[in-house]
Amino acid sequence: MGKETLEPLKKLKPVPAGECEMVDIAKVIRSKNSSPSELTLDIVFDEREAYERVKNAGILTNERLMNLYHLKPGDIIVNMFLEPALAWKCTLRRPWEQGTVGERDTMGTQQHAPLLTLKVPAASSSSSLKHKLAPATPDRSGFSTADSVQYIWETLGLPSASLQSLQLPDADKLALPSSFKIGHLAQASIGLSALLAAQIHTLRQQKTTRPPSVTVPLRHAAIEFKSERLYTLDGQPPPSSWGSIGGLHKTSDGYVRLHDSFPNHRNGAKALLGCISEASRAAVGEAIAPWRSVDLETTAFDSKLVISALRSYEQWDKLPQARAIADLPIQLRKIGESPVSLPTGLRGGPADKCLRGLRVLELSRVIAAPVAGKTLASHGADVLWVTSPSLPNQPSLDREFGRGKRTIQLDLNTDPDMAELNRLLDGADVFLQGFRPGSLASRGLSPEALAKKFSSRGIICANMSAYGPNGPWSQRRGFDSLVQTCSGMNVSEAEHFGAGEAARPTPCQALDHAGGYFLAAGITAALYKQATEGGSWQVDVSLAGVMKYLRSLGQYEGRSGFETTDYECVRDVPSENLETRETGFGVMTAVRHSASIEGVAVGWDIMPKPLGSDEKSHNVTPHV
């Protein structure tokens, strides 16, 4: 055998400083048919500098494309920049169907020619500085709800043809009173999670057809984003989950928001501020007043408490953490090798629900991660929810987010319960947890350790956190309301509402809910990867990542986004969006899941019960 030889490393294409043509700055410019009636154009760049320069130049607008290709406004289906790929993509309607008599480009591979000579302006002398100081959030204000689903779906490497199965009635209308596009976020995140469940349903039947039709109505999706507030037990609404001293407080240089839903956080904040345990909200406010906002935020973090300084977008964008947050709200990466296969319980043909047979072990509290488990359960997964008898809980939330789950309690500070958790992991396909990044690693439960342990079959490790796994804030505790506060969302919402408030929260815990649906979607995307590529996979979603994506969608002008109906109680919800069931706490009327899948059941088989009510075992056949 001859000696191995290596090809010389290819150099990246240099970026011209002066005005140039697109062919001089792009790595790839191409066209192809995406269907018999649609054409896709792609431009890919070697360097972020080139990508940012073309993106910021505003030369790939719908108007420019209409002139280049002689199109009508409705002929442009997608026009977007894909930052993770350093690429631009556009899908157009073909002027004639593929294969029409007389057509000269049947495959659509010659239609990129007008882009080759498109003029790209010269680089600004301060372009490198602009790149460093560019807003921490990309601009997706032109995205429709369908664009959001397509962008995330295709960036995750999922089959584009399946997108045709998703129906989004009333998309892109107002849904909840806010300057933020919460209806868009709700419909897109729920639609994405349901479409992926349908994709697995098709895959487990070994079909090559696209998934069954998935429908997610806008209003119903928006209502489901408030599900923890929109239920009754024996006719009574849930008590508030907020404590007595929380909310916005004035400081010497601004404001902070104090989170006090858990007694340890509430009592810890009082102790930090030198207040007696019985201190009122007014007394706590007086103790906060002399502090500088960021000083109190930092001191609280050092004391394992949760207080956030109120910031504007401009103030947030200057922080290193703003730069550390990933652009895509779902981060998916392969962390180990294993055979190409669906998990055992998902093999064997048709089932009444898309994920029937999937085993999920969930360690979580509050809203975001529990939403993910609840969503998987609605599609048939066996979700075993682990809570701790040594940690405080929130009954009003647990009763809503316990739907669909069996519940056990383990104290991971004891050796017997830690051994029990490891035994349960031996039978799990998915390990879903909502604790800070790395907090379980010391117990041998890091994604890498689990991938190594289960290399013979693979495992999916799904993590929900406040600020993501990277950056100086990765270890900070956080909640939806605090991420809204520190990131500029509350300030911007108040400015749009125009009532002179310092801050205004959104009408629901949008980051929590979207985060949960995105995490469920990431888990099912990882299932698809296991079935097509094999391996163990890690899924990361953060509240800050959801915030970044929501902000990137833009906001409604002025108060226009507030001119729509809100849903304050069960009486406000259309009856067709509700279900009434017996639970371990009485008769519960609550919001149905807003996604439906043609020919497949969706909904919860198990109703809420007291924590720790079930056997410490999975309900389905163990791995072989």
C-alpha positions as CSV (number, residue, x, y, z in Angstrom):
1,M,0.0,0.0,0.0
2,G,1.2,3.5,-0.8
3,K,1.8,6.2,1.8
4,E,-1.2,8.3,2.8
5,T,-1.1,11.7,1.3
6,L,-3.0,14.8,2.4
7,E,-4.5,17.4,0.2
8,P,-3.3,20.9,0.9
9,L,-5.7,22.8,3.2
10,K,-8.1,24.9,1.2
11,K,-7.9,28.6,2.1
12,L,-11.1,30.5,2.8
13,K,-12.2,32.8,0.1
14,P,-10.8,36.3,0.8
15,V,-13.3,39.1,1.4
16,P,-12.8,42.0,-1.0
17,A,-12.7,45.4,0.8
18,G,-14.2,47.4,-2.1
19,E,-17.4,47.1,-4.1
20,C,-17.6,43.7,-5.6
21,E,-20.0,41.3,-7.3
22,M,-21.7,38.6,-5.3
23,V,-19.7,35.9,-7.1
24,D,-16.5,37.6,-5.6
25,I,-17.6,37.4,-2.0
26,A,-19.8,34.2,-1.8
27,K,-18.5,30.7,-1.5
28,V,-21.5,29.1,-3.2
29,I,-24.3,30.5,-5.3
30,R,-26.8,27.9,-6.6
31,S,-30.3,27.2,-7.5
32,K,-32.4,24.0,-7.6
33,N,-36.0,22.8,-7.6
34,S,-37.5,22.4,-4.2
35,S,-40.8,21.0,-5.7
36,P,-42.2,20.8,-9.2
37,S,-43.7,24.3,-8.7
38,E,-41.0,25.9,-6.5
39,L,-37.4,27.0,-6.9
40,T,-34.8,27.6,-4.1
41,L,-31.9,29.9,-4.3
42,D,-28.9,29.6,-1.9
43,I,-25.9,31.8,-1.2
44,V,-23.3,30.4,1.2
45,F,-20.4,32.4,2.7
46,D,-17.0,31.2,4.1
47,E,-16.6,34.1,6.5
48,R,-18.9,35.8,9.0
49,E,-17.5,39.1,7.8
50,A,-18.8,38.4,4.2
51,Y,-22.2,37.1,5.5
52,E,-22.7,40.2,7.7
53,R,-21.7,42.5,5.0
54,V,-24.2,41.1,2.5
55,K,-26.9,40.9,5.1
56,N,-26.5,44.4,6.3
57,A,-26.3,45.8,2.8
58,G,-30.0,45.2,2.2
59,I,-29.5,44.0,-1.3
60,L,-31.5,40.7,-1.2
61,T,-34.8,42.3,-0.5
62,N,-38.1,41.1,-1.9
63,E,-38.2,44.1,-4.2
64,R,-34.8,43.4,-5.6
65,L,-35.7,39.8,-6.2
66,M,-39.0,40.8,-7.9
67,N,-37.0,42.9,-10.3
68,L,-34.3,40.3,-11.0
69,Y,-36.8,37.5,-11.6
70,H,-39.8,39.4,-12.8
71,L,-42.0,38.2,-9.9
72,K,-45.2,39.3,-8.3
73,P,-45.3,39.9,-4.5
74,G,-47.0,36.5,-3.8
75,D,-44.3,34.6,-5.8
76,I,-41.7,34.9,-3.0
77,I,-42.4,32.2,-0.4
78,V,-39.3,32.4,1.8
79,N,-36.5,35.1,2.0
80,M,-34.3,34.6,5.0
81,F,-30.7,34.7,6.3
82,L,-29.6,31.5,8.1
83,E,-27.0,32.7,10.6
84,P,-25.8,29.3,11.9
85,A,-25.0,28.3,8.3
86,L,-23.7,31.7,7.2
87,A,-26.1,31.5,4.3
88,W,-29.1,33.1,2.6
89,K,-32.0,31.2,1.2
90,C,-35.0,32.1,-0.9
91,T,-37.8,30.0,-2.3
92,L,-39.8,31.3,-5.3
93,R,-42.8,30.1,-7.3
94,R,-41.6,28.8,-10.6
95,P,-43.2,30.7,-13.6
96,W,-44.1,27.2,-15.0
97,E,-44.3,23.7,-13.6
98,Q,-41.2,21.5,-13.8
99,G,-41.3,19.6,-17.1
100,T,-43.6,21.9,-18.9
101,V,-43.2,21.7,-22.7
102,G,-40.6,24.1,-23.9
103,E,-38.9,24.5,-20.5
104,R,-35.1,24.9,-20.8
105,D,-34.0,24.3,-17.2
106,T,-35.9,21.3,-15.9
107,M,-33.9,20.9,-12.7
108,G,-33.8,24.6,-11.9
109,T,-30.0,24.6,-11.7
110,Q,-29.4,27.6,-13.9
111,Q,-31.6,30.1,-12.2
112,H,-29.0,31.6,-9.9
113,A,-27.3,33.5,-12.7
114,P,-28.9,36.9,-11.9
115,L,-27.4,36.7,-8.4
116,L,-23.8,36.3,-9.6
117,T,-23.3,39.9,-10.7
118,L,-25.4,41.5,-7.9
119,K,-23.3,44.5,-6.6
120,V,-22.2,44.3,-3.0
121,P,-21.2,47.7,-1.5
122,A,-17.7,48.4,-0.2
123,A,-17.0,47.5,3.4
124,S,-17.2,50.4,5.8
125,S,-13.9,51.4,7.3
126,S,-15.4,50.6,10.7
127,S,-17.0,47.3,9.7
128,S,-15.0,45.3,12.2
129,L,-16.1,47.6,15.0
130,K,-19.7,47.4,13.8
131,H,-19.5,43.7,13.9
132,K,-18.4,43.7,17.6
133,L,-21.0,46.2,18.6
134,A,-23.9,44.8,16.4
135,P,-27.1,44.1,18.3
136,A,-27.1,40.8,20.1
137,T,-30.2,39.8,18.2
138,P,-30.6,39.1,14.5
139,D,-33.6,40.6,12.7
140,R,-36.4,38.2,11.8
141,S,-39.1,40.8,11.9
142,G,-40.2,39.7,8.4
143,F,-40.8,36.1,9.4
144,S,-44.2,34.6,9.3
145,T,-45.1,31.9,11.8
146,A,-44.6,29.3,9.0
147,D,-41.1,30.9,8.4
148,S,-40.2,30.4,12.0
149,V,-41.1,26.7,11.9
150,Q,-39.3,26.2,8.6
151,Y,-36.2,28.0,9.8
152,I,-35.8,26.0,13.0
153,W,-36.9,22.7,11.2
154,E,-34.4,23.0,8.4
155,T,-31.6,24.3,10.6
156,L,-32.0,21.1,12.7
157,G,-31.5,19.1,9.5
158,L,-35.1,17.7,9.3
159,P,-36.8,16.7,6.0
160,S,-38.2,19.8,4.4
161,A,-41.1,17.9,2.7
162,S,-42.7,17.3,6.1
163,L,-43.4,21.0,6.6
164,Q,-46.3,20.6,4.1
165,S,-48.1,18.6,6.8
166,L,-48.4,21.6,9.2
167,Q,-51.5,23.7,9.2
168,L,-51.5,27.0,11.2
169,P,-55.0,28.5,11.1
170,D,-55.2,32.3,11.7
171,A,-51.4,32.6,11.7
172,D,-49.8,36.0,12.1
173,K,-52.8,37.7,13.7
174,L,-52.8,39.2,17.2
175,A,-53.4,36.7,19.9
176,L,-52.5,38.1,23.4
177,P,-52.1,41.8,24.4
178,S,-48.4,42.5,24.0
179,S,-46.0,44.3,21.8
180,F,-44.2,41.0,21.4
181,K,-45.4,38.4,18.9
182,I,-46.4,35.9,21.5
183,G,-49.1,34.3,19.3
184,H,-46.5,33.7,16.7
185,L,-44.2,32.1,19.3
186,A,-47.0,30.0,20.7
187,Q,-48.2,28.7,17.4
188,A,-44.7,28.1,16.0
189,S,-43.3,26.3,19.1
190,I,-46.4,24.1,19.6
191,G,-46.6,23.4,15.9
192,L,-42.9,22.4,15.8
193,S,-43.3,20.0,18.7
194,A,-46.4,18.4,17.2
195,L,-45.0,18.1,13.7
196,L,-41.9,16.3,15.1
197,A,-44.1,13.9,17.0
198,A,-46.0,13.2,13.8
199,Q,-42.6,12.7,12.0
200,I,-41.7,10.0,14.6
201,H,-45.1,8.4,14.1
202,T,-44.4,8.1,10.4
203,L,-40.8,6.9,11.0
204,R,-41.8,4.2,13.4
205,Q,-44.2,2.8,10.8
206,Q,-41.3,2.7,8.3
207,K,-43.2,4.9,5.9
208,T,-41.5,7.2,3.4
209,T,-44.6,9.4,3.1
210,R,-44.8,12.8,4.8
211,P,-46.3,12.9,8.3
212,P,-50.1,13.0,8.9
213,S,-51.6,16.5,8.9
214,V,-50.9,18.5,12.1
215,T,-53.1,21.5,13.0
216,V,-52.4,24.2,15.6
217,P,-55.0,27.1,15.7
218,L,-53.5,30.4,16.8
219,R,-56.0,31.3,19.5
220,H,-55.9,27.9,21.1
221,A,-52.1,27.9,21.1
222,A,-52.1,31.4,22.8
223,I,-54.6,30.2,25.4
224,E,-52.4,27.2,26.2
225,F,-49.5,29.6,26.9
226,K,-51.6,30.6,30.0
227,S,-52.7,27.1,31.0
228,E,-51.4,27.3,34.6
229,R,-53.8,30.2,35.1
230,L,-56.7,28.8,33.2
231,Y,-58.0,25.8,35.1
232,T,-60.3,25.1,38.0
233,L,-60.5,22.4,40.6
234,D,-64.1,21.7,41.8
235,G,-65.0,25.0,40.2
236,Q,-62.3,27.1,42.0
237,P,-59.4,28.8,40.2
238,P,-55.8,28.1,41.3
239,P,-54.2,30.3,43.9
240,S,-51.5,32.7,42.8
241,S,-48.0,31.1,42.7
242,W,-46.4,34.5,43.5
243,G,-45.3,35.3,47.1
244,S,-46.0,38.4,49.1
245,I,-42.8,40.5,48.6
246,G,-41.9,39.8,45.0
247,G,-42.1,42.0,42.0
248,L,-40.5,45.3,41.0
249,H,-38.7,47.4,43.7
250,K,-37.1,50.8,43.3
251,T,-33.3,51.0,43.9
252,S,-31.0,54.0,44.2
253,D,-30.3,53.9,40.4
254,G,-33.2,52.0,38.9
255,Y,-35.2,48.9,39.7
256,V,-34.9,45.2,40.5
257,R,-37.4,42.4,40.3
258,L,-37.4,40.0,43.3
259,H,-38.7,36.4,42.7
260,D,-40.2,34.9,45.8
261,S,-42.4,32.0,44.7
262,F,-40.3,29.5,46.8
263,P,-40.0,30.1,50.6
264,N,-36.3,29.6,50.6
265,H,-35.9,32.4,48.0
266,R,-38.3,34.7,49.9
267,N,-36.7,34.1,53.3
268,G,-33.2,34.3,51.9
269,A,-34.0,37.7,50.3
270,K,-35.3,39.0,53.6
271,A,-32.2,37.8,55.4
272,L,-29.9,39.3,52.8
273,L,-31.6,42.7,53.2
274,G,-31.5,42.5,57.0
275,C,-35.3,42.2,57.3
276,I,-37.2,40.2,59.9
277,S,-38.9,37.1,58.7
278,E,-42.4,38.7,59.0
279,A,-41.3,41.8,57.0
280,S,-43.9,43.3,54.7
281,R,-43.4,44.1,51.0
282,A,-43.1,47.8,52.0
283,A,-40.4,47.0,54.5
284,V,-38.5,44.9,52.0
285,G,-38.8,47.8,49.5
286,E,-37.3,50.2,52.0
287,A,-34.4,47.9,52.5
288,I,-33.8,47.6,48.8
289,A,-34.0,51.3,48.1
290,P,-30.4,52.2,49.0
291,W,-28.9,49.5,46.9
292,R,-27.6,49.9,43.3
293,S,-29.5,47.5,41.1
294,V,-26.5,45.5,39.7
295,D,-24.9,45.3,43.1
296,L,-28.0,43.7,44.6
297,E,-28.4,41.4,41.6
298,T,-24.8,40.2,42.0
299,T,-24.9,39.8,45.7
300,A,-28.2,37.8,45.4
301,F,-26.6,35.5,42.9
302,D,-23.6,35.0,45.2
303,S,-26.1,34.1,47.9
304,K,-28.0,31.6,45.7
305,L,-31.0,33.9,45.5
306,V,-32.9,35.3,42.5
307,I,-33.1,39.0,42.0
308,S,-32.6,40.7,38.7
309,A,-31.7,44.3,37.7
310,L,-34.1,45.9,35.3
311,R,-32.3,46.7,32.1
312,S,-33.0,48.2,28.7
313,Y,-32.1,46.4,25.5
314,E,-29.1,48.7,25.1
315,Q,-27.9,47.8,28.6
316,W,-28.4,44.1,28.1
317,D,-26.7,44.0,24.7
318,K,-23.5,45.3,26.2
319,L,-23.2,42.3,28.5
320,P,-21.0,39.3,27.6
321,Q,-23.9,37.0,28.4
322,A,-26.0,38.6,25.6
323,R,-23.3,37.5,23.2
324,A,-23.0,34.0,24.7
325,I,-26.6,33.0,24.0
326,A,-27.1,30.8,21.0
327,D,-29.1,32.2,18.0
328,L,-31.2,29.1,17.5
329,P,-33.6,28.4,20.5
330,I,-32.9,24.7,20.2
331,Q,-29.3,23.5,20.5
332,L,-28.9,19.8,19.3
333,R,-25.5,18.0,19.3
334,K,-24.3,14.4,19.1
335,I,-22.4,13.4,22.2
336,G,-21.7,9.7,21.6
337,E,-22.0,6.8,19.2
338,S,-24.6,4.1,19.2
339,P,-26.4,1.9,16.7
340,V,-28.9,3.6,14.2
341,S,-32.3,2.8,15.6
342,L,-35.4,4.2,17.3
343,P,-35.7,3.3,21.0
344,T,-37.1,-0.2,21.7
345,G,-40.5,1.0,22.7
346,L,-41.0,3.0,19.5
347,R,-40.4,0.0,17.2
348,G,-43.0,-2.4,15.9
349,G,-45.4,-0.5,13.8
350,P,-48.6,1.5,14.4
351,A,-49.6,2.9,17.8
352,D,-52.6,5.0,19.0
353,K,-50.2,7.9,19.8
354,C,-47.1,9.2,18.1
355,L,-44.7,8.6,21.0
356,R,-46.4,5.6,22.7
357,G,-43.6,3.5,24.2
358,L,-41.1,6.3,24.7
359,R,-39.7,6.3,28.2
360,V,-38.9,9.7,29.7
361,L,-37.3,10.3,33.1
362,E,-38.0,14.0,34.1
363,L,-36.3,15.9,36.9
364,S,-37.9,19.3,37.0
365,R,-39.8,22.0,38.8
366,V,-41.8,25.2,38.0
367,I,-42.9,25.6,34.3
368,A,-40.5,25.3,31.4
369,A,-39.1,21.7,31.8
370,P,-42.5,20.4,33.1
371,V,-44.2,21.8,29.9
372,A,-41.7,19.7,27.9
373,G,-42.6,16.5,29.8
374,K,-46.3,17.3,29.6
375,T,-46.0,17.8,25.8
376,L,-44.3,14.5,25.3
377,A,-47.0,12.8,27.5
378,S,-49.7,14.3,25.3
379,H,-48.2,12.3,22.4
380,G,-48.1,9.1,24.4
381,A,-44.7,9.0,26.1
382,D,-44.4,7.4,29.5
383,V,-43.2,10.3,31.6
384,L,-42.0,9.5,35.1
385,W,-41.7,12.8,36.9
386,V,-39.2,12.9,39.7
387,T,-39.5,15.6,42.4
388,S,-37.7,15.9,45.7
389,P,-39.3,15.7,49.2
390,S,-36.6,18.0,50.5
391,L,-37.3,20.8,48.0
392,P,-40.4,23.2,48.1
393,N,-43.0,22.7,45.4
394,Q,-45.7,24.9,43.9
395,P,-49.0,23.0,44.1
396,S,-50.9,25.3,41.8
397,L,-48.4,24.8,39.0
398,D,-47.8,21.1,39.7
399,R,-51.4,20.3,39.3
400,E,-51.5,21.7,35.8
401,F,-48.1,20.4,34.6
402,G,-48.6,17.0,36.2
403,R,-51.1,16.1,33.5
404,G,-50.0,13.0,31.6
405,K,-47.3,12.0,34.1
406,R,-46.7,9.4,36.8
407,T,-45.0,11.0,39.8
408,I,-42.4,9.7,42.3
409,Q,-40.2,11.4,44.8
410,L,-36.5,10.9,45.3
411,D,-34.0,12.7,47.6
412,L,-30.8,12.7,45.5
413,N,-28.8,13.7,48.7
414,T,-29.3,10.1,49.9
415,D,-27.4,7.1,48.6
416,P,-30.4,4.8,48.3
417,D,-32.5,7.3,46.3
418,M,-29.5,8.2,44.1
419,A,-29.1,4.4,43.4
420,E,-32.8,4.3,42.6
421,L,-32.4,7.2,40.1
422,N,-29.6,5.4,38.3
423,R,-31.7,2.2,38.1
424,L,-34.5,4.2,36.5
425,L,-32.1,5.7,34.0
426,D,-31.2,2.2,32.9
427,G,-34.7,2.0,31.5
428,A,-35.0,5.5,30.1
429,D,-34.8,6.7,26.5
430,V,-34.8,10.4,27.5
431,F,-33.4,12.1,30.6
432,L,-35.1,15.5,30.9
433,Q,-33.9,17.9,33.6
434,G,-34.4,21.5,34.5
435,F,-31.5,22.3,36.7
436,R,-28.5,24.6,36.1
437,P,-26.0,23.5,33.5
438,G,-23.5,21.1,35.1
439,S,-25.3,20.8,38.4
440,L,-25.9,17.1,38.0
441,A,-22.4,16.3,36.7
442,S,-20.9,15.8,40.1
443,R,-23.4,13.0,40.6
444,G,-22.2,11.2,37.5
445,L,-25.2,12.4,35.4
446,S,-23.5,14.6,32.9
447,P,-24.6,14.1,29.3
448,E,-21.2,12.8,28.4
449,A,-21.1,10.3,31.2
450,L,-24.6,9.0,30.3
451,A,-23.7,8.8,26.6
452,K,-20.7,6.6,27.5
453,K,-22.8,4.5,29.9
454,F,-25.5,3.8,27.3
455,S,-23.3,3.6,24.2
456,S,-24.9,0.2,23.3
457,R,-28.3,1.9,22.7
458,G,-28.0,5.7,23.0
459,I,-29.8,8.2,25.2
460,I,-31.2,11.7,24.8
461,C,-30.2,14.2,27.5
462,A,-32.4,17.3,27.4
463,N,-31.5,20.3,29.5
464,M,-33.6,23.4,30.3
465,S,-31.8,26.4,32.0
466,A,-32.3,30.1,32.5
467,Y,-29.3,31.5,30.6
468,G,-27.9,28.6,28.6
469,P,-24.8,26.4,29.0
470,N,-22.3,29.1,27.9
471,G,-21.3,32.5,29.2
472,P,-20.6,34.1,32.6
473,W,-24.3,33.7,33.6
474,S,-24.6,30.0,32.8
475,Q,-24.7,29.1,36.5
476,R,-27.2,31.7,37.5
477,R,-30.6,30.7,38.7
478,G,-33.4,32.3,36.8
479,F,-37.1,32.3,36.0
480,D,-39.2,33.7,33.1
481,S,-40.0,36.9,34.9
482,L,-36.4,37.6,35.8
483,V,-35.1,36.9,32.2
484,Q,-37.7,39.3,30.9
485,T,-36.5,41.9,33.5
486,C,-32.8,41.7,32.9
487,S,-32.9,41.4,29.1
488,G,-34.8,44.6,28.3
489,M,-38.2,42.9,27.5
490,N,-40.1,44.5,30.4
491,V,-38.7,48.0,29.6
492,S,-39.6,47.7,25.9
493,E,-43.1,46.4,26.7
494,A,-43.7,49.4,28.9
495,E,-42.4,51.8,26.3
496,H,-44.8,50.3,23.7
497,F,-47.7,50.4,26.1
498,G,-47.0,54.1,26.8
499,A,-48.4,54.5,30.2
500,G,-45.3,55.8,31.8
501,E,-44.4,52.5,33.7
502,A,-40.8,51.6,34.4
503,A,-41.5,48.0,33.4
504,R,-44.4,45.9,32.1
505,P,-44.4,42.1,32.1
506,T,-45.9,40.2,29.2
507,P,-49.4,38.7,29.7
508,C,-48.1,35.2,30.2
509,Q,-44.9,33.2,30.9
510,A,-44.1,33.1,27.2
511,L,-40.5,32.1,27.7
512,D,-41.3,29.2,30.0
513,H,-44.0,27.8,27.7
514,A,-42.1,28.3,24.4
515,G,-39.0,26.9,26.1
516,G,-41.0,23.7,27.1
517,Y,-42.3,23.2,23.6
518,F,-39.0,23.8,22.0
519,L,-37.4,21.3,24.4
520,A,-40.0,18.7,23.5
521,A,-39.3,19.5,19.8
522,G,-35.6,19.1,20.4
523,I,-36.1,15.7,22.1
524,T,-38.2,14.4,19.2
525,A,-35.6,15.9,16.7
526,A,-33.0,13.9,18.6
527,L,-35.2,10.7,18.2
528,Y,-35.2,11.4,14.5
529,K,-31.4,11.7,14.5
530,Q,-31.1,8.4,16.4
531,A,-33.2,6.7,13.8
532,T,-31.3,8.1,10.9
533,E,-27.8,8.6,12.2
534,G,-27.6,6.7,15.5
535,G,-25.9,8.1,18.6
536,S,-26.6,9.8,21.9
537,W,-27.8,13.4,21.7
538,Q,-27.8,16.5,23.9
539,V,-30.6,19.0,23.7
540,D,-30.2,22.5,25.3
541,V,-32.9,25.1,25.5
542,S,-32.8,28.2,27.7
543,L,-35.2,30.9,28.7
544,A,-32.7,33.5,27.5
545,G,-32.4,31.7,24.2
546,V,-36.2,31.9,23.7
547,M,-36.1,35.6,24.7
548,K,-33.5,36.2,22.0
549,Y,-35.6,34.5,19.4
550,L,-38.8,36.2,20.4
551,R,-37.1,39.6,20.3
552,S,-35.7,38.8,16.9
553,L,-39.2,38.5,15.6
554,G,-39.7,42.3,16.2
555,Q,-42.5,44.0,18.0
556,Y,-45.8,45.6,17.0
557,E,-45.8,49.3,16.5
558,G,-46.8,51.4,19.5
559,R,-49.8,50.1,21.4
560,S,-51.2,48.2,18.4
561,G,-50.2,44.8,19.8
562,F,-52.3,45.4,22.9
563,E,-55.5,45.8,21.0
564,T,-56.7,42.2,21.3
565,T,-58.5,39.9,23.8
566,D,-56.8,38.5,26.9
567,Y,-57.9,35.4,28.8
568,E,-58.0,35.9,32.5
569,C,-60.0,32.9,33.7
570,V,-61.6,29.7,32.5
571,R,-64.9,31.6,31.7
572,D,-62.9,33.5,29.0
573,V,-61.9,30.3,27.2
574,P,-64.0,28.8,24.5
575,S,-65.5,25.5,25.7
576,E,-64.1,23.6,22.7
577,N,-60.6,24.4,24.1
578,L,-61.3,22.9,27.5
579,E,-61.7,19.4,29.0
580,T,-63.1,18.3,32.3
581,R,-61.6,15.3,34.1
582,E,-61.4,13.6,37.5
583,T,-58.1,14.1,39.2
584,G,-56.5,13.3,42.5
585,F,-57.5,16.7,43.7
586,G,-61.1,16.9,42.4
587,V,-62.8,17.7,39.1
588,M,-60.5,19.6,36.9
589,T,-61.5,21.8,34.0
590,A,-58.4,22.8,32.0
591,V,-57.1,23.7,28.6
592,R,-56.8,20.9,26.0
593,H,-53.6,20.5,24.0
594,S,-53.9,22.8,21.1
595,A,-52.3,20.5,18.5
596,S,-54.2,17.8,16.7
597,I,-52.8,15.1,14.4
598,E,-54.9,13.5,11.7
599,G,-55.7,9.9,12.5
600,V,-53.7,9.9,15.8
601,A,-54.9,10.5,19.4
602,V,-53.4,13.5,21.2
603,G,-54.1,14.3,24.9
604,W,-53.3,13.1,28.4
605,D,-54.1,9.6,29.7
606,I,-53.1,10.4,33.3
607,M,-54.6,13.2,35.4
608,P,-52.8,15.1,38.3
609,K,-52.3,13.4,41.6
610,P,-50.3,14.1,44.8
611,L,-46.5,14.1,44.2
612,G,-45.0,10.7,44.9
613,S,-48.1,8.7,44.2
614,D,-46.7,6.1,41.7
615,E,-44.4,3.1,41.6
616,K,-40.8,3.8,40.9
617,S,-40.7,2.0,37.6
618,H,-41.3,2.6,33.9
619,N,-44.6,1.4,32.5
620,V,-43.3,-0.2,29.3
621,T,-41.1,-3.1,28.2
622,P,-37.5,-2.7,29.3
623,H,-34.6,-2.4,26.8
624,V,-33.3,-5.6,25.3
